[in-house]
Amino acid sequence: MSKYYVVAASAAAFVLSAASLGAQQPPDSTSRRQQAAIDSLAAATRALQARVDSLERARAAAPAPPRASGVYMNVSFVGLTDFAWSSQADVGSLQAGGHEPKVRGFSIPNAELALDGTVDPYLKAFANIVYQLDDKGETSVELEEMYFLTTSLPGNLQIKAGQYFAEFGRQNNQHPHAWAFADAPLVLTRLLGSDGLRSQGARISWLLPTPFYAEAMVSVMNSAGATTASFRSDESAAIHGGMSFDRAVKGMGDLLYIPRITSSFDLNDTQTLLLGASGAFGPNNSGPNASTSIYGADLYWKWKSPTANAGFPFVALQSEYLTRRYDASRRYAVDKYATVLPAETLRDGGMYAQLQWGIKPRIVAGLRGETVDGDKASFVVPDRERRTRVSPNLTWFPTEFSKFRLQYNYDQRRGLGSDHTVLVQFEFLLGAHAAHKF
């Protein structure tokens, strides 16, 4: 279009010049000169228009340039080192999480190599490879997560597929370095498993057309493995007390279904509230037709000062409540092969609430209280006994790439009494780690 403007301006200037000259020349001579100039200018305009049209046709016919792919990839490494001391010699009996200290002394419960980046204009991809040392100092490696996310589906839809932590509640899909405490809440390790609820599958989510943030999603995942503890896990005897049934996948009903809905509200300029509800439904290994249902509700509230400096001061409250219905089939007791346990419904549940106070830049104090319990059954296993725990902690971030944490746990276990544990944690980050959800 700019070429047209140049031609028009040139024509206008030429006409004005010709008019000025005409005032000094005889009328007939002036008219002839003006007409000749106008005819010449019109011919030049037509030639320019033809050239522009030719260029437009050539550009339309040319093949489109290839779309960008692999535009970037972040590579980062996060290391966690813990020191633990407890009144309980068997520290692992208190610290049930898969990425928590298991011995008195030093341990490395989590070292994570994280990769994330764009695949093409339609997909992003993520991978987390975790290394850790066990209580004997032996190294283990696991592919914790590896999945892709769509970026351009219509209708506010998104698909996620691969191996990933299920979106159940607030903390299950957070990695250990994102936790506010050095260990996982008791109710999560007991109902979702020591390593969290994760598996291979796909999830579809929909961002609802509401004036506030609201998102609904559902995952369909494999129901077997150590990271599906309440379902078709080989370690399910710790829940139902019997021998595990070798159960195969015969249909879609043998998969694991995990729906979730979450929303966020700005209460005012300084306060935000997030609410969520989750479920997990699938088969378990106590018998050929047994099933498990888990329900959860979660809350997160945060206040940040209107005069905050680097995000401080702030106060944040996070809480989750979970309950599990485990339908156990008639089965042989795991420790007494001649004993047959009756079919029964096992109910377990619990909650935690944790408060964080960002006192000033890079110093955060925390307090967590929690409880978990199971109803009476025809057998007794430690993983279903009542337990409570109170944990104060203090965290100092020298920079955004490192932190030191000091935590104390007071444990009360039914039938076993009380225990005291001190945890010291140091974390460092190398590289640009992907941001975590608010």
TIDO-114368 format. One record per residue (C-alpha): residue in one letter; x, y, z. Coordinates in nm, 3 decimals. Each point is the difference from the previous one (the first is absolute). Example, Ala and Ser with C-alpha at 12.3 -4.5 7.8 and 13.67 -1.06 7.14 Angstrom:
BEGIN
(roke 'A',(1.230,-0.450,0.780)) (roke 'S',(0.137,0.344,-0.066)) 
END
This chain:
BEGIN
(roke 'M',(0.000,0.000,0.000)) (roke 'S',(0.291,0.242,0.062)) (roke 'K',(0.090,-0.015,-0.371)) (roke 'Y',(-0.349,0.127,-0.088)) (roke 'Y',(0.041,0.293,0.238)) (roke 'V',(0.332,0.096,-0.165)) (roke 'V',(-0.155,-0.005,-0.348)) (roke 'A',(-0.303,0.206,0.112)) (roke 'A',(0.220,0.258,0.172)) (roke 'S',(0.219,0.028,-0.306)) (roke 'A',(-0.306,0.055,-0.219)) (roke 'A',(-0.136,0.270,0.228)) (roke 'A',(0.333,0.182,0.004)) (roke 'F',(0.027,-0.020,-0.374)) (roke 'V',(-0.352,0.143,-0.052)) (roke 'L',(0.067,0.291,0.238)) (roke 'S',(0.328,0.074,-0.179)) (roke 'A',(-0.172,-0.010,-0.335)) (roke 'A',(-0.273,0.234,0.121)) (roke 'S',(0.259,0.249,0.122)) (roke 'L',(0.182,-0.012,-0.330)) (roke 'G',(-0.328,0.040,-0.185)) (roke 'A',(-0.053,0.340,0.159)) (roke 'Q',(0.309,0.122,-0.192)) (roke 'Q',(-0.076,-0.169,-0.341)) (roke 'P',(-0.270,0.051,-0.263)) (roke 'P',(-0.314,-0.200,0.082)) (roke 'D',(0.011,-0.246,-0.296)) (roke 'S',(0.367,-0.085,0.046)) (roke 'T',(-0.046,-0.055,0.374)) (roke 'S',(-0.297,-0.236,-0.045)) (roke 'R',(0.187,-0.216,-0.247)) (roke 'R',(0.301,-0.031,0.229)) (roke 'Q',(-0.216,-0.089,0.301)) (roke 'Q',(-0.193,-0.265,-0.193)) (roke 'A',(0.319,-0.160,-0.126)) (roke 'A',(0.145,-0.012,0.351)) (roke 'I',(-0.316,-0.155,0.141)) (roke 'D',(-0.008,-0.267,-0.276)) (roke 'S',(0.367,-0.085,0.072)) (roke 'L',(-0.065,-0.026,0.374)) (roke 'A',(-0.303,-0.225,-0.054)) (roke 'A',(0.208,-0.235,-0.214)) (roke 'A',(0.270,-0.018,0.272)) (roke 'T',(-0.266,-0.073,0.264)) (roke 'R',(-0.146,-0.285,-0.208)) (roke 'A',(0.348,-0.151,-0.045)) (roke 'L',(0.067,0.021,0.374)) (roke 'Q',(-0.334,-0.161,0.080)) (roke 'A',(0.077,-0.287,-0.237)) (roke 'R',(0.337,-0.052,0.171)) (roke 'V',(-0.157,-0.005,0.345)) (roke 'D',(-0.267,-0.249,-0.113)) (roke 'S',(0.272,-0.223,-0.147)) (roke 'L',(0.196,0.001,0.328)) (roke 'E',(-0.315,-0.083,0.201)) (roke 'R',(-0.077,-0.299,-0.225)) (roke 'A',(0.358,-0.125,0.027)) (roke 'R',(-0.005,0.023,0.379)) (roke 'A',(-0.333,-0.187,0.023)) (roke 'A',(0.132,-0.279,-0.223)) (roke 'A',(0.327,-0.043,0.191)) (roke 'P',(0.011,-0.285,0.261)) (roke 'A',(-0.045,0.110,0.361)) (roke 'P',(0.320,0.013,0.205)) (roke 'P',(0.041,-0.292,0.242)) (roke 'R',(-0.148,0.059,0.345)) (roke 'A',(0.243,0.038,0.285)) (roke 'S',(0.070,-0.312,0.205)) (roke 'G',(0.218,-0.062,0.299)) (roke 'V',(0.024,0.376,0.056)) (roke 'Y',(0.138,-0.041,0.351)) (roke 'M',(0.075,-0.257,0.267)) (roke 'N',(0.066,0.066,0.368)) (roke 'V',(0.239,-0.233,0.179)) (roke 'S',(0.028,0.016,0.378)) (roke 'F',(0.117,-0.207,0.293)) (roke 'V',(-0.135,0.011,0.355)) (roke 'G',(0.183,-0.166,0.289)) (roke 'L',(-0.143,-0.069,0.347)) (roke 'T',(0.221,-0.107,0.292)) (roke 'D',(-0.154,-0.086,0.337)) (roke 'F',(0.130,-0.062,0.348)) (roke 'A',(-0.233,-0.179,0.242)) (roke 'W',(0.010,-0.097,0.365)) (roke 'S',(-0.285,-0.170,0.183)) (roke 'S',(-0.090,-0.164,0.327)) (roke 'Q',(-0.115,-0.290,-0.220)) (roke 'A',(0.296,-0.204,-0.123)) (roke 'D',(-0.201,-0.116,-0.302)) (roke 'V',(-0.044,0.342,-0.156)) (roke 'G',(-0.168,-0.156,-0.303)) (roke 'S',(-0.295,-0.113,0.214)) (roke 'L',(-0.075,0.367,0.069)) (roke 'Q',(0.092,0.148,-0.338)) (roke 'A',(-0.224,-0.194,-0.236)) (roke 'G',(0.055,0.212,-0.311)) (roke 'G',(0.221,-0.124,-0.281)) (roke 'H',(0.209,0.321,0.001)) (roke 'E',(0.053,0.035,0.374)) (roke 'P',(0.292,-0.094,0.231)) (roke 'K',(0.003,-0.367,0.104)) (roke 'V',(0.302,-0.005,0.232)) (roke 'R',(0.162,0.198,0.277)) (roke 'G',(0.264,0.214,-0.161)) (roke 'F',(0.033,0.124,-0.356)) (roke 'S',(-0.201,-0.104,-0.304)) (roke 'I',(-0.070,0.114,-0.354)) (roke 'P',(-0.369,-0.074,-0.053)) (roke 'N',(-0.042,0.190,-0.325)) (roke 'A',(0.220,0.125,-0.284)) (roke 'E',(-0.200,0.102,-0.303)) (roke 'L',(0.099,0.064,-0.360)) (roke 'A',(-0.279,0.202,-0.163)) (roke 'L',(-0.053,0.067,-0.371)) (roke 'D',(-0.272,0.208,-0.159)) (roke 'G',(-0.049,0.174,-0.333)) (roke 'T',(-0.205,0.048,-0.314)) (roke 'V',(-0.043,-0.287,-0.245)) (roke 'D',(-0.177,0.201,-0.272)) (roke 'P',(-0.281,0.260,-0.014)) (roke 'Y',(-0.242,-0.259,0.133)) (roke 'L',(0.184,-0.176,0.286)) (roke 'K',(0.221,0.058,0.303)) (roke 'A',(0.185,-0.286,0.171)) (roke 'F',(0.134,-0.064,0.351)) (roke 'A',(0.220,-0.267,0.159)) (roke 'N',(0.127,-0.055,0.353)) (roke 'I',(0.265,-0.262,0.074)) (roke 'V',(0.059,-0.061,0.370)) (roke 'Y',(0.305,-0.144,0.173)) (roke 'Q',(0.015,-0.091,0.368)) (roke 'L',(0.210,-0.196,0.249)) (roke 'D',(-0.169,-0.264,0.214)) (roke 'D',(0.075,-0.071,0.366)) (roke 'K',(0.300,-0.213,-0.110)) (roke 'G',(0.143,0.268,-0.227)) (roke 'E',(-0.103,-0.176,-0.322)) (roke 'T',(-0.109,0.225,-0.289)) (roke 'S',(-0.337,-0.045,-0.169)) (roke 'V',(-0.130,0.175,-0.310)) (roke 'E',(-0.360,0.043,-0.111)) (roke 'L',(-0.185,0.175,-0.278)) (roke 'E',(-0.228,0.195,0.230)) (roke 'E',(-0.185,0.195,-0.270)) (roke 'M',(0.004,0.019,-0.380)) (roke 'Y',(-0.295,0.156,-0.175)) (roke 'F',(-0.117,0.248,-0.262)) (roke 'L',(-0.255,0.282,0.013)) (roke 'T',(-0.199,0.139,-0.291)) (roke 'T',(0.013,0.377,-0.050)) (roke 'S',(-0.250,0.085,-0.272)) (roke 'L',(-0.319,-0.204,0.037)) (roke 'P',(-0.326,0.189,-0.057)) (roke 'G',(-0.270,0.052,0.261)) (roke 'N',(0.238,0.054,0.294)) (roke 'L',(0.092,-0.369,-0.006)) (roke 'Q',(0.336,-0.155,0.078)) (roke 'I',(0.133,-0.357,-0.016)) (roke 'K',(0.283,-0.139,0.211)) (roke 'A',(0.140,-0.350,-0.057)) (roke 'G',(0.293,-0.210,0.116)) (roke 'Q',(0.114,-0.084,0.353)) (roke 'Y',(-0.086,0.267,0.253)) (roke 'F',(-0.119,0.076,0.352)) (roke 'A',(-0.379,-0.001,0.008)) (roke 'E',(-0.170,0.332,0.069)) (roke 'F',(-0.149,-0.108,0.331)) (roke 'G',(-0.012,0.276,0.260)) (roke 'R',(0.267,0.265,0.054)) (roke 'Q',(0.325,-0.182,0.075)) (roke 'N',(-0.010,-0.337,-0.175)) (roke 'N',(0.131,0.139,-0.330)) (roke 'Q',(0.269,0.217,0.161)) (roke 'H',(0.362,-0.115,0.005)) (roke 'P',(0.180,-0.013,0.339)) (roke 'H',(0.196,0.321,-0.056)) (roke 'A',(-0.333,0.188,-0.032)) (roke 'W',(-0.132,-0.124,0.336)) (roke 'A',(-0.035,0.241,0.291)) (roke 'F',(0.127,-0.271,0.237)) (roke 'A',(0.281,-0.256,-0.013)) (roke 'D',(-0.245,-0.294,-0.012)) (roke 'A',(-0.340,-0.079,-0.150)) (roke 'P',(-0.324,0.012,0.203)) (roke 'L',(-0.095,-0.331,0.163)) (roke 'V',(-0.339,-0.027,-0.167)) (roke 'L',(0.157,0.029,-0.346)) (roke 'T',(0.262,-0.270,0.054)) (roke 'R',(-0.257,-0.233,0.157)) (roke 'L',(-0.284,0.036,-0.251)) (roke 'L',(0.186,0.093,-0.320)) (roke 'G',(0.324,-0.191,0.060)) (roke 'S',(0.353,0.069,0.117)) (roke 'D',(0.099,0.140,-0.339)) (roke 'G',(-0.327,0.178,-0.080)) (roke 'L',(-0.276,-0.098,-0.239)) (roke 'R',(0.144,-0.015,-0.351)) (roke 'S',(-0.015,-0.233,-0.298)) (roke 'Q',(-0.016,-0.013,-0.378)) (roke 'G',(-0.308,0.149,-0.159)) (roke 'A',(-0.170,0.302,-0.155)) (roke 'R',(-0.188,0.298,0.136)) (roke 'I',(-0.239,0.244,-0.164)) (roke 'S',(-0.077,0.334,0.164)) (roke 'W',(-0.246,0.278,-0.077)) (roke 'L',(0.037,0.360,0.108)) (roke 'L',(-0.359,0.094,0.081)) (roke 'P',(-0.146,0.323,-0.149)) (roke 'T',(-0.059,0.160,0.341)) (roke 'P',(0.087,0.353,0.120)) (roke 'F',(0.243,-0.158,0.248)) (roke 'Y',(0.259,-0.273,-0.059)) (roke 'A',(-0.158,-0.346,-0.004)) (roke 'E',(0.135,-0.318,-0.158)) (roke 'A',(-0.140,-0.351,-0.028)) (roke 'M',(0.212,-0.301,-0.092)) (roke 'V',(0.006,-0.378,-0.002)) (roke 'S',(0.292,-0.243,-0.031)) (roke 'V',(-0.021,-0.361,-0.118)) (roke 'M',(0.306,-0.194,0.118)) (roke 'N',(0.138,-0.347,0.050)) (roke 'S',(-0.100,-0.132,0.342)) (roke 'A',(0.300,-0.228,0.069)) (roke 'G',(0.340,0.060,0.154)) (roke 'A',(0.162,0.126,0.318)) (roke 'T',(-0.116,0.356,-0.068)) (roke 'T',(-0.368,-0.102,0.004)) (roke 'A',(0.009,-0.130,0.358)) (roke 'S',(-0.376,-0.003,0.065)) (roke 'F',(-0.079,-0.180,-0.325)) (roke 'R',(0.162,-0.290,-0.190)) (roke 'S',(0.328,0.025,0.188)) (roke 'D',(0.207,-0.306,0.092)) (roke 'E',(0.048,0.167,0.339)) (roke 'S',(-0.373,0.012,0.075)) (roke 'A',(0.035,-0.250,0.286)) (roke 'A',(0.102,0.295,0.218)) (roke 'I',(-0.359,0.124,-0.039)) (roke 'H',(-0.223,-0.310,0.002)) (roke 'G',(0.224,-0.240,0.196)) (roke 'G',(-0.043,-0.285,-0.248)) (roke 'M',(0.181,-0.157,-0.290)) (roke 'S',(-0.014,0.209,-0.316)) (roke 'F',(-0.208,-0.130,-0.288)) (roke 'D',(0.177,0.000,-0.338)) (roke 'R',(-0.258,0.204,-0.189)) (roke 'A',(0.029,0.071,-0.372)) (roke 'V',(-0.157,0.279,-0.205)) (roke 'K',(-0.305,-0.143,-0.176)) (roke 'G',(-0.183,0.319,-0.089)) (roke 'M',(-0.024,0.373,0.051)) (roke 'G',(-0.139,-0.063,0.347)) (roke 'D',(0.344,-0.123,0.109)) (roke 'L',(0.158,0.342,-0.061)) (roke 'L',(0.032,0.286,0.248)) (roke 'Y',(-0.221,0.311,-0.034)) (roke 'I',(0.095,0.327,0.170)) (roke 'P',(-0.235,0.299,-0.041)) (roke 'R',(0.073,0.342,0.149)) (roke 'I',(-0.154,0.346,0.003)) (roke 'T',(0.178,0.308,0.131)) (roke 'S',(-0.070,0.373,0.016)) (roke 'S',(0.165,0.322,0.115)) (roke 'F',(-0.146,0.324,0.138)) (roke 'D',(0.158,0.335,0.078)) (roke 'L',(-0.168,0.095,0.327)) (roke 'N',(0.154,0.348,-0.022)) (roke 'D',(0.324,0.163,-0.115)) (roke 'T',(0.207,-0.187,0.261)) (roke 'Q',(-0.176,-0.338,0.046)) (roke 'T',(-0.050,-0.297,-0.231)) (roke 'L',(-0.196,-0.321,0.066)) (roke 'L',(0.033,-0.329,-0.192)) (roke 'L',(-0.242,-0.289,0.047)) (roke 'G',(0.007,-0.349,-0.148)) (roke 'A',(-0.169,-0.340,0.009)) (roke 'S',(0.149,-0.328,-0.128)) (roke 'G',(-0.084,-0.367,-0.034)) (roke 'A',(0.181,-0.323,-0.091)) (roke 'F',(-0.192,-0.315,-0.097)) (roke 'G',(0.139,-0.335,-0.109)) (roke 'P',(0.052,-0.372,0.074)) (roke 'N',(0.212,-0.136,0.284)) (roke 'N',(0.199,-0.322,0.046)) (roke 'S',(-0.192,-0.154,0.289)) (roke 'G',(-0.218,-0.202,-0.239)) (roke 'P',(-0.127,-0.038,-0.358)) (roke 'N',(-0.281,0.256,0.032)) (roke 'A',(0.115,0.225,0.285)) (roke 'S',(0.021,0.378,-0.040)) (roke 'T',(0.126,0.314,0.175)) (roke 'S',(-0.143,0.352,0.019)) (roke 'I',(0.191,0.301,0.133)) (roke 'Y',(-0.149,0.346,0.046)) (roke 'G',(0.183,0.321,0.081)) (roke 'A',(-0.064,0.370,0.063)) (roke 'D',(0.269,0.266,0.015)) (roke 'L',(0.034,0.368,0.086)) (roke 'Y',(0.273,0.258,-0.046)) (roke 'W',(-0.018,0.360,0.125)) (roke 'K',(0.268,0.265,-0.029)) (roke 'W',(0.037,0.356,0.123)) (roke 'K',(0.274,0.225,-0.129)) (roke 'S',(0.071,0.347,0.133)) (roke 'P',(-0.093,0.286,-0.236)) (roke 'T',(0.348,0.139,0.068)) (roke 'A',(0.173,-0.334,-0.057)) (roke 'N',(0.370,-0.011,-0.081)) (roke 'A',(0.104,-0.303,-0.211)) (roke 'G',(-0.330,-0.163,0.100)) (roke 'F',(0.052,0.049,0.375)) (roke 'P',(-0.164,0.016,0.247)) (roke 'F',(-0.273,-0.256,-0.067)) (roke 'V',(-0.216,-0.258,0.178)) (roke 'A',(-0.117,-0.321,-0.172)) (roke 'L',(-0.229,-0.278,0.122)) (roke 'Q',(-0.026,-0.338,-0.174)) (roke 'S',(-0.222,-0.291,0.107)) (roke 'E',(-0.119,-0.330,-0.144)) (roke 'Y',(-0.248,-0.261,0.116)) (roke 'L',(-0.004,-0.352,-0.149)) (roke 'T',(-0.215,-0.305,0.060)) (roke 'R',(0.032,-0.349,-0.150)) (roke 'R',(-0.250,-0.282,-0.042)) (roke 'Y',(0.185,-0.326,-0.067)) (roke 'D',(-0.229,-0.294,-0.086)) (roke 'A',(0.204,-0.307,0.094)) (roke 'S',(-0.098,-0.343,-0.132)) (roke 'R',(0.011,-0.326,0.196)) (roke 'R',(0.371,-0.088,0.009)) (roke 'Y',(0.273,-0.195,0.180)) (roke 'A',(0.187,0.185,0.273)) (roke 'V',(0.352,0.092,-0.108)) (roke 'D',(0.159,-0.112,0.329)) (roke 'K',(-0.227,-0.301,0.073)) (roke 'Y',(-0.060,-0.202,-0.313)) (roke 'A',(-0.268,-0.217,0.157)) (roke 'T',(-0.199,0.303,0.110)) (roke 'V',(-0.265,0.137,-0.232)) (roke 'L',(-0.090,0.366,0.041)) (roke 'P',(-0.363,0.092,-0.073)) (roke 'A',(-0.116,0.239,-0.267)) (roke 'E',(-0.021,0.343,0.160)) (roke 'T',(0.005,0.371,-0.071)) (roke 'L',(0.301,0.183,0.144)) (roke 'R',(-0.032,0.372,0.060)) (roke 'D',(0.299,0.227,0.059)) (roke 'G',(0.035,0.375,0.004)) (roke 'G',(0.186,0.298,0.132)) (roke 'M',(0.100,0.358,-0.056)) (roke 'Y',(0.276,0.252,0.043)) (roke 'A',(0.017,0.377,0.027)) (roke 'Q',(0.320,0.199,-0.042)) (roke 'L',(0.061,0.370,0.056)) (roke 'Q',(0.291,0.195,-0.149)) (roke 'W',(0.108,0.347,0.107)) (roke 'G',(0.240,0.184,-0.225)) (roke 'I',(0.155,0.218,0.266)) (roke 'K',(0.229,0.201,-0.223)) (roke 'P',(0.176,-0.061,-0.332)) (roke 'R',(0.130,-0.359,-0.015)) (roke 'I',(-0.099,-0.104,0.356)) (roke 'V',(-0.311,-0.217,0.045)) (roke 'A',(-0.139,-0.160,0.317)) (roke 'G',(-0.243,-0.291,-0.023)) (roke 'L',(-0.226,-0.210,0.222)) (roke 'R',(-0.184,-0.318,-0.104)) (roke 'G',(-0.248,-0.214,0.190)) (roke 'E',(-0.137,-0.331,-0.130)) (roke 'T',(-0.187,-0.315,0.087)) (roke 'V',(-0.085,-0.328,-0.175)) (roke 'D',(-0.198,-0.305,0.112)) (roke 'G',(-0.172,-0.319,-0.116)) (roke 'D',(-0.311,-0.182,0.125)) (roke 'K',(0.006,-0.340,0.171)) (roke 'A',(0.046,-0.307,-0.220)) (roke 'S',(0.048,-0.377,0.029)) (roke 'F',(0.379,0.050,0.003)) (roke 'V',(0.257,0.250,0.126)) (roke 'V',(0.267,0.168,-0.213)) (roke 'P',(0.214,0.302,0.101)) (roke 'D',(-0.101,0.196,-0.311)) (roke 'R',(-0.358,0.036,0.126)) (roke 'E',(0.063,0.100,0.361)) (roke 'R',(-0.082,0.346,0.134)) (roke 'R',(0.283,0.252,-0.013)) (roke 'T',(0.041,0.374,0.058)) (roke 'R',(0.294,0.230,-0.065)) (roke 'V',(0.092,0.364,0.067)) (roke 'S',(0.286,0.160,-0.195)) (roke 'P',(0.142,0.352,0.036)) (roke 'N',(0.276,0.106,-0.241)) (roke 'L',(0.211,0.295,-0.111)) (roke 'T',(0.131,0.049,-0.353)) (roke 'W',(0.266,0.244,-0.120)) (roke 'F',(0.058,0.068,-0.369)) (roke 'P',(0.347,0.155,-0.051)) (roke 'T',(-0.106,0.048,-0.364)) (roke 'E',(-0.274,-0.137,-0.222)) (roke 'F',(0.240,-0.284,-0.091)) (roke 'S',(0.061,-0.143,0.349)) (roke 'K',(-0.166,-0.053,0.337)) (roke 'F',(0.065,-0.127,0.350)) (roke 'R',(-0.282,-0.150,0.209)) (roke 'L',(-0.021,-0.106,0.365)) (roke 'Q',(-0.303,-0.207,0.106)) (roke 'Y',(-0.119,-0.180,0.311)) (roke 'N',(-0.262,-0.278,0.001)) (roke 'Y',(-0.194,-0.114,0.304)) (roke 'D',(-0.167,-0.334,-0.082)) (roke 'Q',(-0.267,-0.183,0.197)) (roke 'R',(-0.080,-0.354,-0.121)) (roke 'R',(-0.277,-0.208,0.154)) (roke 'G',(0.150,-0.289,0.191)) (roke 'L',(0.357,0.116,-0.061)) (roke 'G',(0.021,0.325,0.194)) (roke 'S',(0.166,0.325,-0.100)) (roke 'D',(0.320,0.077,-0.193)) (roke 'H',(0.209,0.308,-0.070)) (roke 'T',(0.182,0.063,-0.326)) (roke 'V',(0.222,0.285,-0.121)) (roke 'L',(0.049,0.052,-0.373)) (roke 'V',(0.255,0.231,-0.162)) (roke 'Q',(-0.026,0.051,-0.373)) (roke 'F',(0.214,0.177,-0.259)) (roke 'E',(-0.106,0.052,-0.361)) (roke 'F',(0.174,0.147,-0.303)) (roke 'L',(-0.114,0.065,-0.355)) (roke 'L',(0.207,0.005,-0.318)) (roke 'G',(-0.155,0.143,-0.314)) (roke 'A',(-0.339,0.149,-0.077)) (roke 'H',(-0.260,-0.220,0.166)) (roke 'A',(-0.356,0.027,-0.132)) (roke 'A',(-0.234,0.207,0.215)) (roke 'H',(-0.239,-0.178,0.235)) (roke 'K',(-0.371,0.064,0.031)) (roke 'F',(-0.120,0.259,0.247)) 
END
